[in-house]
Amino acid sequence: MKEVVWCFLASTGNYKEAYELWRSRNLKVRPTMNAKLLLNQKNYILKNKRLTDIEIDEIRESINVYTEDSTGDHVRRKDDNVSTTEDEMQDRSTREDAEQNVERNELKEQLQVARHKVRFLQMSERRTLLKLEENKKLVCLKEQVNGIIKELLEENQINITEVNHLIYAAATVITETTIKPRKTMTTGRFKDAWKLRIQKQISKWRKDLSILTESGSGSDNIKLNTKKRKIFQKYKMTNAREVAELIEKLKQKIQAKAQRIRRYEKRKNQYIQNKMFKENTNRFYRHLGAKAIEVTAHPNMQEVEFYWQAIWEMETRHNEKAEWIRREEKGREGTSDMKWMPIKTTEFTSVLAKTHNWKSPGSDQIQNYWLKEFPVMHSYIVEAFNKIIEKPQQMSEWLTTGITYLLPKSKNTMDPKNY
């Protein structure tokens, strides 16, 4: 009895804690005892005064002595636990640092391998970099790559071409690390599986509806009657009234499914247009009111190249003695030349911030997004630009190579002028 009361007084009255304390002190006593039975026994002892007040006071004194002893032990154990915890945290931190160093070294090796491969690629052989969605993994990866790029840049002096190679290599590594390879699916059949399923259902209902309609006309065709019997078995019909109800029901089902296809197609077009507006606003407005012109006959490649070369590449001599030229020269007599001021990194950064992230890239396949996300490269890009302005003859050829997209303006698609 004293043991039961002692456990309850030591556990501040919580019967579950009291039971756990009692069980820890009496492992083999009364195995069938549970928390509620122990609570009932305590209530019985106190209610019927099976213990005197003196005995209860003695129990309280013994609890105080037990608490003081256990507190000292707890403090010692706590100090030991604190030192153990600190050691564990230090070991964990060391392991995490080691793992991060391994990951960083692997990432650096990937970047160096990618950079080496890019050096031997023509600009036309580069793959288009996919658009990425911002997340914590991507942000962390970009920070690591920026740190690695800084180390690689400090190794030697690099020109604009090497800067371009390094940016494309870094963007490729991040893209391949972030985006998992997707399984290629054949277009057409699997593209709109939902639409094929609905169209298959509509086709079956129309077939059954056609047979029921034909059978109602009084035709005596053996094949038709066989199909009719199968439909009667399929839909469990027994009389003409049920046939009429089924015909009306099938018509309504066909109409509902056709309406669903139209609704889905409308929503799909809205999604495509929203995506196009976000990625390429000019293309969106171009397609919004324009009628699609199908190119059935392609122009001769040589004719197309010759036509656009005359616009982009071939030099044209102008009349240098034109009246307006002499007038402008006379109006600006005495005007001194503007002093050349090198481009600053802050100017480059502010202009770059106003550009669209994922607009169609040039021949180097690098979108503006990647120029923004590698700020460690900005000073090197600006330095390269300044050198090109001061010495244009040292400019790399790829900087003046562009891409011309041909869009038909009329149905006469054989003429290169109509693009």
C-alpha positions in Angstrom: 0.0 0.0 0.0 2.8 2.4 0.9 4.4 1.7 -2.4 1.3 2.6 -4.4 0.8 5.9 -2.5 4.5 6.7 -2.8 4.4 6.4 -6.6 1.3 8.6 -6.9 2.8 11.3 -4.6 6.1 11.2 -6.5 4.5 11.6 -9.9 2.4 14.6 -8.9 -0.9 12.7 -9.2 -0.8 11.7 -12.9 -2.0 8.2 -12.8 -0.1 7.1 -16.0 3.2 8.5 -14.8 2.5 6.9 -11.4 1.9 3.5 -13.0 5.1 3.8 -15.1 7.1 4.6 -11.9 5.4 1.8 -10.0 6.1 -0.7 -12.8 9.8 0.4 -13.1 10.2 -0.3 -9.3 8.1 -3.5 -9.3 8.9 -5.3 -12.6 7.7 -8.8 -11.6 4.9 -7.9 -9.2 1.3 -8.3 -10.4 1.9 -8.5 -14.1 -1.8 -8.0 -14.8 -1.8 -4.6 -13.1 -2.5 -1.6 -15.4 -2.7 2.2 -14.8 -6.5 2.3 -14.0 -6.4 -0.6 -11.6 -3.5 1.1 -9.8 -5.5 4.4 -9.6 -8.5 2.5 -8.2 -6.2 0.9 -5.6 -4.8 4.3 -4.5 -8.3 5.8 -4.2 -9.4 2.8 -2.0 -6.4 3.2 0.3 -6.9 7.0 0.8 -10.7 6.8 1.0 -10.7 4.1 3.6 -7.7 5.6 5.5 -5.7 2.4 5.3 -2.6 4.5 6.0 -2.3 6.9 8.9 -1.3 10.6 8.5 2.1 9.8 10.1 2.8 7.1 7.5 1.8 9.4 4.7 4.2 12.1 6.1 7.0 9.5 6.2 6.3 8.7 2.6 6.6 12.4 1.6 9.9 12.7 3.4 11.3 9.7 1.6 10.2 11.2 -1.7 12.1 14.5 -0.9 15.3 12.5 -0.1 14.8 10.5 -3.3 14.3 13.6 -5.4 17.4 15.3 -4.1 19.6 12.3 -4.8 18.1 11.8 -8.3 18.6 15.5 -9.1 22.3 15.3 -8.4 22.5 12.2 -10.5 20.5 14.0 -13.2 22.8 17.0 -13.2 25.9 14.7 -13.6 24.1 12.8 -16.3 23.1 16.0 -18.0 26.7 17.3 -18.0 27.8 14.0 -19.5 25.0 14.2 -22.1 25.9 17.8 -23.0 29.5 16.8 -23.7 28.4 13.8 -25.6 25.9 15.9 -27.7 28.6 18.4 -28.5 30.9 15.7 -29.7 28.1 14.2 -31.8 27.3 17.6 -33.3 31.0 18.2 -34.1 31.3 14.8 -35.7 28.1 15.4 -37.7 29.3 18.8 -38.8 32.6 17.2 -39.9 30.8 14.5 -41.9 28.6 17.1 -43.5 31.6 19.2 -44.5 33.3 16.2 -46.0 30.2 15.3 -48.0 29.9 18.8 -49.3 33.5 18.8 -50.3 33.0 15.6 -52.2 29.9 16.9 -53.9 31.7 20.2 -54.8 34.7 18.3 -56.2 32.4 16.1 -58.3 30.6 19.2 -59.6 33.9 21.0 -60.4 35.0 17.9 -62.3 31.7 17.8 -64.3 32.1 21.5 -65.1 35.6 21.0 -66.3 34.7 18.0 -68.5 31.7 20.0 -69.9 33.9 23.0 -70.6 36.4 20.8 -72.5 33.6 19.3 -74.6 32.1 22.7 -75.4 35.5 24.0 -76.8 35.3 21.4 -79.6 31.7 22.1 -80.5 30.5 24.4 -83.2 27.9 27.0 -82.1 25.4 25.3 -84.5 26.0 21.9 -82.8 25.0 23.2 -79.3 21.7 22.0 -77.9 19.0 24.4 -76.7 19.0 24.8 -73.0 15.6 24.0 -71.4 13.8 26.4 -69.2 14.1 25.7 -65.5 11.7 26.3 -62.6 13.2 28.1 -59.6 13.5 25.9 -56.4 15.8 25.5 -53.4 17.9 22.9 -55.1 18.5 25.1 -58.2 19.4 28.1 -56.0 21.9 26.1 -54.0 23.4 24.6 -57.2 23.8 28.0 -58.8 25.7 29.3 -55.7 28.1 26.3 -55.8 28.7 26.7 -59.6 29.4 30.4 -59.1 32.0 29.6 -56.5 33.6 27.0 -58.8 33.6 29.4 -61.8 35.4 32.0 -59.7 38.2 29.5 -59.1 38.4 28.6 -62.7 38.5 32.3 -63.8 41.3 33.1 -61.4 43.5 30.4 -63.0 44.2 32.4 -66.2 43.2 35.3 -68.5 40.3 34.4 -70.8 38.7 36.1 -73.8 35.0 36.5 -74.7 35.0 33.1 -76.5 36.3 31.3 -73.4 33.8 33.2 -71.2 31.0 32.0 -73.5 32.2 28.4 -73.4 32.3 28.5 -69.6 28.8 30.0 -69.3 27.3 27.4 -71.6 29.2 24.5 -69.9 28.0 25.7 -66.4 24.4 26.1 -67.7 24.5 22.6 -69.2 25.8 21.0 -66.0 23.0 22.8 -63.9 20.3 21.8 -66.4 21.4 18.1 -66.6 21.7 18.0 -62.8 18.3 19.6 -62.1 16.2 18.1 -64.9 15.9 14.3 -64.9 15.9 12.7 -68.4 12.4 12.2 -69.7 11.2 9.1 -71.5 10.6 9.9 -75.1 7.0 9.4 -76.3 5.9 9.1 -79.8 3.8 12.1 -80.8 0.3 11.7 -82.2 -1.1 8.5 -80.6 -0.1 9.2 -77.0 -0.3 13.0 -77.2 -4.0 13.2 -76.6 -4.9 9.8 -75.0 -7.9 11.4 -73.2 -9.3 12.5 -76.6 -8.8 9.1 -78.2 -10.7 7.4 -75.3 -13.7 9.8 -75.6 -13.7 9.5 -79.4 -13.7 5.7 -79.1 -16.7 5.8 -76.7 -18.6 8.1 -79.1 -17.8 5.8 -82.0 -19.2 2.8 -80.2 -22.4 4.6 -79.2 -22.9 5.9 -82.7 -22.5 2.4 -84.1 -25.1 1.1 -81.7 -27.4 4.1 -82.4 -27.1 3.5 -86.2 -28.1 -0.2 -85.8 -31.1 0.6 -83.6 -32.2 3.4 -86.0 -31.9 1.0 -89.1 -33.7 -1.8 -87.3 -36.6 0.5 -86.6 -37.1 1.1 -90.3 -38.3 -2.4 -90.9 -35.3 -3.7 -92.8 -35.1 -7.5 -93.1 -31.3 -7.9 -93.3 -29.9 -11.0 -91.5 -26.7 -9.3 -90.4 -28.6 -6.3 -89.1 -30.9 -8.5 -87.1 -28.0 -10.4 -85.6 -26.4 -7.1 -84.5 -29.7 -6.0 -83.2 -30.1 -9.1 -81.0 -26.6 -8.5 -79.6 -27.5 -4.9 -78.7 -30.7 -6.1 -77.0 -28.6 -8.5 -74.9 -26.0 -5.9 -74.2 -28.5 -3.3 -72.9 -31.0 -5.9 -71.6 -34.0 -4.6 -73.5 -37.3 -6.4 -74.0 -39.7 -4.1 -75.7 -40.0 -1.1 -78.1 -40.4 1.5 -75.4 -37.0 0.5 -73.9 -35.5 0.8 -77.5 -36.8 4.3 -77.8 -35.5 5.3 -74.4 -32.1 3.8 -75.3 -31.9 5.7 -78.6 -32.6 9.0 -76.8 -30.1 8.1 -74.0 -27.3 7.3 -76.6 -28.0 10.6 -78.4 -27.6 12.5 -75.1 -24.4 10.6 -74.2 -22.9 11.4 -77.6 -23.8 15.1 -77.3 -22.3 15.3 -73.7 -19.0 13.6 -74.7 -18.7 15.8 -77.8 -19.3 18.9 -75.6 -16.6 17.6 -73.2 -14.0 17.4 -76.1 -14.8 20.9 -77.1 -14.5 22.1 -73.5 -11.1 20.3 -73.1 -9.8 21.7 -76.4 -10.8 25.2 -75.4 -9.0 24.8 -72.1 -5.9 23.4 -73.8 -5.7 26.3 -76.2 -6.0 28.7 -73.3 -3.1 26.9 -71.6 -0.9 27.0 -74.8 -1.7 30.7 -75.3 -0.9 31.6 -71.7 2.4 29.7 -71.9 3.3 31.4 -75.2 2.5 34.9 -73.8 4.8 34.2 -70.9 7.7 32.9 -72.9 7.4 34.9 -76.2 5.0 37.8 -76.2 5.8 38.7 -79.9 4.9 35.3 -81.0 1.7 35.3 -79.0 0.4 38.5 -80.7 1.6 37.3 -84.1 -0.5 34.1 -83.7 -3.5 35.7 -82.0 -5.2 37.2 -85.0 -3.2 35.7 -87.8 -4.4 32.8 -89.9 -1.9 29.9 -90.1 -0.3 29.6 -93.5 0.6 26.1 -94.3 3.9 25.7 -96.3 3.1 23.1 -98.9 5.8 24.1 -101.4 9.3 25.1 -100.1 11.5 27.6 -101.9 14.9 26.6 -103.3 17.5 26.7 -100.5 20.1 28.5 -102.7 17.6 31.2 -103.6 16.7 31.7 -100.0 20.3 32.0 -98.9 21.1 34.4 -101.8 18.1 36.6 -100.9 19.0 36.9 -97.2 22.7 37.2 -97.8 22.0 40.3 -99.9 20.2 41.8 -96.8 22.5 40.7 -94.0 26.0 40.1 -95.5 26.7 41.8 -98.7 28.2 45.3 -98.5 26.3 48.1 -100.1 27.9 51.4 -101.3 25.9 54.5 -100.6 26.1 58.0 -102.2 28.6 59.6 -99.9 28.1 63.0 -101.6 24.4 63.2 -100.9 23.0 66.7 -100.0 21.8 65.6 -96.5 25.2 64.3 -95.6 26.9 67.6 -96.4 24.1 69.5 -94.6 24.7 67.4 -91.4 28.5 67.8 -91.6 28.1 71.6 -91.9 25.7 71.7 -89.0 28.1 69.9 -86.7 31.3 71.8 -87.6 33.3 72.5 -84.4 31.7 69.7 -82.4 34.4 67.7 -80.7 34.4 64.0 -80.6 32.9 62.4 -77.5 35.5 61.0 -75.1 35.5 57.2 -74.9 34.4 55.9 -71.5 34.8 52.2 -70.9 31.6 50.3 -70.0 31.2 49.7 -66.2 30.0 46.5 -64.7 27.1 48.3 -62.9 25.9 49.6 -66.3 26.0 46.1 -67.8 24.2 44.6 -64.8 21.4 47.3 -64.9 20.8 46.7 -68.6 20.9 43.0 -68.3 18.3 43.1 -65.5 15.7 44.6 -67.9 16.0 41.8 -70.4 13.6 38.8 -70.6 15.0 35.6 -69.1 14.0 33.0 -71.6 13.7 34.9 -74.9 15.0 32.9 -77.9 18.9 32.8 -77.7 21.3 33.6 -80.4 23.6 31.1 -82.2 25.4 30.4 -78.9 22.1 29.0 -77.3 22.6 31.0 -74.1 19.5 32.7 -72.8 19.7 35.9 -70.8 18.7 33.9 -67.7 22.2 32.3 -67.5 24.0 35.7 -67.9 22.0 37.0 -65.0 22.6 33.9 -62.8 26.4 33.9 -63.1 27.2 37.4 -61.6 30.8 36.3 -61.1 31.2 36.4 -64.9 29.9 40.0 -65.3 33.3 41.8 -64.8 34.9 39.4 -67.4 32.2 40.0 -69.9 32.5 43.8 -69.5 36.3 43.6 -69.9 35.9 41.6 -73.1 33.3 44.1 -74.5 35.6 47.0 -73.8 38.5 45.3 -75.6 36.3 44.6 -78.6 35.1 48.2 -78.8 38.7 49.4 -78.6 40.0 46.9 -81.1 37.1 45.7 -83.3 39.4 43.6 -85.5 40.0 41.2 -82.6 36.2 40.4 -82.4 35.3 36.7 -82.7 33.3 35.7 -85.8 30.5 34.0 -83.8 29.5 37.4 -82.2 28.2 38.6 -85.6 26.5 35.3 -86.6 22.8 35.4 -86.1 19.7 33.2 -86.8 17.0 34.1 -89.3 13.6 32.6 -88.7 11.4 32.4 -91.9 7.7 32.9 -91.4 5.4 32.9 -94.5 3.6 36.1 -95.2 1.4 34.8 -98.1 0.3 31.6 -99.7 3.0 31.9 -102.4 5.6 30.1 -100.4 7.9 29.4 -103.3 9.1 33.0 -103.4 11.8 33.8 -100.8 10.5 37.4 -100.7 7.3 36.2 -99.1 9.0 35.2 -95.8 
